């Protein structure tokens, strides 16, 4: 499912216009992005937790040349599904 399909499904389920659903989805995504930029987690009970994970610097191998290279430390987004979502899928 892509973003457009999700918006269509939201509009069909809620009987709201697609533009309203698109705005709501973009606001939801924007709120999560804003929180993650501030290193704050977003917890949606029953669904999951969006957080920022810190990856340590490490040594990697360039697959084209086979040479070792240093990969710097960085922050990456992480999603941990909640219990209800895990049970629903599994």
C-alpha positions as CSV (number, residue, x, y, z in Angstrom):
1,X,0.0,0.0,0.0
2,X,1.3,3.4,-0.9
3,X,0.3,6.9,0.4
4,X,-2.3,7.5,-2.2
5,X,-4.0,4.1,-1.6
6,X,-3.9,4.8,2.2
7,X,-5.6,8.2,1.7
8,X,-8.3,6.5,-0.5
9,X,-8.9,3.9,2.2
10,X,-9.1,6.6,4.9
11,X,-11.6,8.5,2.8
12,X,-13.7,5.5,2.2
13,X,-13.7,4.4,5.9
14,X,-14.4,7.8,7.4
15,X,-16.6,9.2,4.5
16,X,-14.5,12.3,4.5
17,X,-13.1,14.0,1.4
18,X,-9.8,12.8,0.2
19,X,-8.3,16.3,0.7
20,X,-9.2,16.2,4.4
21,X,-7.7,12.7,4.8
22,X,-4.6,13.8,2.9
23,X,-4.2,16.8,5.2
24,X,-4.7,14.6,8.3
25,X,-2.2,12.0,7.2
26,X,0.4,14.7,6.3
27,X,-0.1,16.4,9.7
28,X,0.3,13.0,11.4
29,X,3.6,12.3,9.6
30,X,4.7,15.9,10.2
31,X,4.1,15.6,13.9
32,X,6.1,12.3,14.1
33,X,9.0,13.9,12.1
34,X,9.0,17.0,14.3
35,X,9.2,14.8,17.5
36,X,12.0,12.6,16.1
37,X,14.0,15.7,15.0
38,X,13.9,16.7,18.7
39,X,15.0,13.2,19.8
40,X,11.5,12.6,21.4
41,X,9.7,9.3,21.0
42,X,6.1,9.1,19.8
43,X,4.1,6.3,21.5
44,X,0.8,5.2,20.0
45,X,-0.7,2.7,22.5
46,X,-1.7,-0.5,20.7
47,X,0.1,0.5,17.5
48,X,3.8,1.1,18.3
49,X,6.6,3.5,19.1
50,X,8.5,5.7,16.8
51,X,12.0,6.6,18.2
52,X,15.5,7.7,17.3
53,X,18.2,5.1,17.5
54,X,21.9,6.0,17.7
55,X,24.2,3.8,15.5
56,X,27.8,3.6,16.6
57,X,30.7,4.3,14.2
58,X,32.0,1.1,12.6
59,X,34.3,-0.2,9.9
60,X,32.6,-1.4,6.7
61,X,33.8,-2.9,3.4
62,X,33.3,-1.2,0.1
63,X,31.8,-4.0,-2.1
64,X,33.2,-2.5,-5.3
65,X,36.8,-2.3,-4.2
66,X,37.0,-4.5,-1.2
67,X,38.7,-1.8,0.8
68,X,37.8,-1.1,4.5
69,X,36.2,2.2,5.2
70,X,35.0,4.0,8.3
71,X,31.2,4.5,8.6
72,X,30.5,7.4,10.9
73,X,28.0,7.3,13.8
74,X,24.5,8.6,13.1
75,X,21.0,8.7,14.2
76,X,18.3,6.7,12.4
77,X,14.5,6.4,12.9
78,X,13.2,3.3,14.5
79,X,9.7,1.8,14.8
80,X,8.8,-0.8,17.4
81,X,5.3,-2.4,16.9
82,X,3.0,-2.5,19.9
83,X,1.6,-5.7,21.3
84,X,-1.8,-5.4,19.6
85,X,-0.1,-4.9,16.2
86,X,2.2,-7.8,16.7
87,X,-0.6,-10.1,17.7
88,X,-2.7,-8.9,14.7
89,X,0.0,-9.7,12.2
90,X,1.5,-12.8,13.8
